[in-house]
Amino acid sequence: MGKYAILINANTDDAHTGACANGLEYALDFDDGGHEVELYFDGAATKWIRKLESDAESPVDKYYEEIRDRGLITGVCRYCAGAYGVDDAVAEASIPL
């Protein structure tokens, strides 16, 4: 089986919701196929952690919850999380920086 790293770097505005959802869907698809998957949030995408931890109504939430349940989130960029002011939300979600 293959090894895949998926980097989410889409901002949290509505124009980029699909890009985030697609990355999460790919991670789930690869995992379903028996591949090794690591998912990372970088840049403005670090803001997704705060948004998805607090907004179950987001169209991305169903993918995020499954990703979390499967333990596929490998990390969030420490620098970016600090720059976007979401390092506390990432820590509360117990996601590695």
Backbone torsions as a table, in degrees:
resi	resn	phi	psi	omega
1	MET	NA	159.2	-177.8
2	GLY	-88.5	167.9	174.9
3	LYS	-118.9	130.9	-176.3
4	TYR	-131.8	137.5	171.3
5	ALA	-115.6	129.5	179.5
6	ILE	-117.0	127.1	-179.7
7	LEU	-108.6	118.8	175.2
8	ILE	-95.0	122.8	176.8
9	ASN	-133.9	18.2	179.2
10	ALA	-79.6	136.2	178.2
11	ASN	-66.2	170.4	-176.3
12	THR	-89.9	2.0	178.8
13	ASP	-73.6	162.2	-174.1
14	ASP	-57.6	-31.4	-178.3
15	ALA	-65.5	-20.5	-176.5
16	HIS	-111.6	4.4	-179.4
17	THR	-58.6	-42.1	179.6
18	GLY	-63.0	-37.9	179.7
19	ALA	-64.3	-40.2	177.2
20	CYS	-67.2	-46.7	-179.6
21	ALA	-59.4	-41.0	180.0
22	ASN	-62.2	-43.7	178.8
23	GLY	-61.7	-41.8	178.6
24	LEU	-67.1	-40.4	177.5
25	GLU	-62.4	-42.0	178.4
26	TYR	-59.6	-43.4	179.8
27	ALA	-60.3	-44.0	178.6
28	LEU	-64.1	-42.6	179.6
29	ASP	-62.3	-44.9	178.8
30	PHE	-63.2	-42.4	178.8
31	ASP	-63.5	-42.5	177.1
32	ASP	-59.6	-32.0	-179.8
33	GLY	-82.5	3.2	177.6
34	GLY	85.9	10.8	179.5
35	HIS	-85.7	157.3	174.6
36	GLU	-83.6	128.1	-174.8
37	VAL	-129.4	135.0	171.4
38	GLU	-125.7	131.8	-177.6
39	LEU	-116.5	132.8	-179.3
40	TYR	-127.7	144.7	173.2
41	PHE	-109.9	130.1	-175.7
42	ASP	-136.3	157.8	176.4
43	GLY	58.7	-141.1	-178.8
44	ALA	-61.7	-19.8	179.5
45	ALA	-66.9	-17.1	177.5
46	THR	-61.0	-23.7	178.5
47	LYS	-68.6	-18.9	178.2
48	TRP	-61.0	-32.8	-177.7
49	ILE	-59.8	-51.1	178.7
50	ARG	-60.2	-46.3	-177.2
51	LYS	-61.2	-46.7	-175.2
52	LEU	-77.8	-26.2	175.6
53	GLU	-71.7	-20.9	-176.0
54	SER	-116.0	-5.4	-174.1
55	ASP	-129.8	89.9	-179.7
56	ALA	-72.5	-7.1	-179.2
57	GLU	-90.1	-6.7	-179.9
58	SER	-64.2	141.1	177.7
59	PRO	-65.4	-15.4	-180.0
60	VAL	-88.0	-17.2	-171.9
61	ASP	-58.2	-39.8	-177.4
62	LYS	-61.9	-36.1	177.6
63	TYR	-73.4	-41.4	-178.7
64	TYR	-61.3	-45.3	-179.5
65	GLU	-60.9	-41.4	179.1
66	GLU	-67.0	-41.6	177.4
67	ILE	-59.1	-45.8	179.3
68	ARG	-62.7	-46.1	-178.4
69	ASP	-60.2	-34.7	-179.5
70	ARG	-84.6	-7.3	179.4
71	GLY	70.8	33.8	-176.3
72	LEU	-89.4	-11.3	179.2
73	ILE	-80.5	112.5	-177.6
74	THR	-85.7	-35.0	-179.5
75	GLY	-179.3	169.7	177.7
76	VAL	-128.9	137.1	179.6
77	CYS	-60.1	120.2	-178.7
78	ARG	-61.4	-47.1	-178.7
79	TYR	-60.7	-48.4	-177.0
80	CYS	-65.1	-41.6	178.3
81	ALA	-60.0	-40.6	176.9
82	GLY	-67.4	-43.1	-179.3
83	ALA	-63.1	-35.0	179.8
84	TYR	-93.7	2.9	175.3
85	GLY	69.4	30.4	-179.3
86	VAL	-117.8	10.2	-178.1
87	ASP	-60.5	-32.8	177.6
88	ASP	-67.3	-40.1	178.8
89	ALA	-66.7	-37.4	178.4
90	VAL	-65.8	-43.5	178.7
91	ALA	-62.5	-43.4	178.6
92	GLU	-62.3	-30.4	179.2
93	ALA	-83.1	-1.8	-179.7
94	SER	58.5	40.3	177.0
95	ILE	-104.2	130.9	-177.9
96	PRO	-63.1	140.4	173.8
97	LEU	-92.8	NA	NA
